[in-house]
Amino acid sequence: MSKVKGLISENLKQEIAKELGVYDQVKKDGSWKNVSSKKCGQMVSKAIEIANRAVEHE
């Protein structure tokens, strides 16, 4: 199974991470690998919410 990259911009990922309070850890580690699966799931949910709002306003 291959990993899919580039579905969400790095800027949006960082903004969501800041909102959820995990960006400082990512910045400190220099990697997303220590972000918990729960937080990653919350980030995905937030990205979907943002995408849905964008579609509704088109």
N, C-alpha and C positions, 0 to 999 in steps of 0.2 A: 504494500500500500504506500503510495507516494504522499508526501506532504504538499498541501496546496498553499502557495504563498501569494501575497499581494491582493487578497480579497478586501482588505481594509487598509486604508492609508496609515502610515506610521504616525502621522499627526493626530488622526482620530483615535488611534489606539492609545497614544500618550494622553490625550485629553480625557478619555474614559478612565484610564488608569489613575490619573490625578483625582478625578471625581470619586473613584472608589477607594482612594487612599493607598494604592500599591505602587505608584510611580516612583516614590522615593527609594523603595527597595530595588526596583528595576534599574534606576539610575546608579545606585550604589553598587549593585552586582554587575552592571553592564550587560545584563541578559534577562530574558523573561523566564528562564528555567526555574526559578525559585518562587514564582507566583503560583499559589495553590490552584488546584483544579476548580474549587468552588469559586474563587475570584475570577478565573478564566471564564467560567460559565456565566458569571454575572456580567463580565465584559461583553460576551457574545449577546446576551439578552439586551443589554443597553445598546449595542450596535444595531440590532434588529429593530429596536424601538425607534432609534434615530432614522433608520432607513424607511420604516413605515411612515413616520411623520413626513419625511421628504416626499414620498410617493403621494401621500394624501394632499399635499400642498401644490402638486403639479397641475 
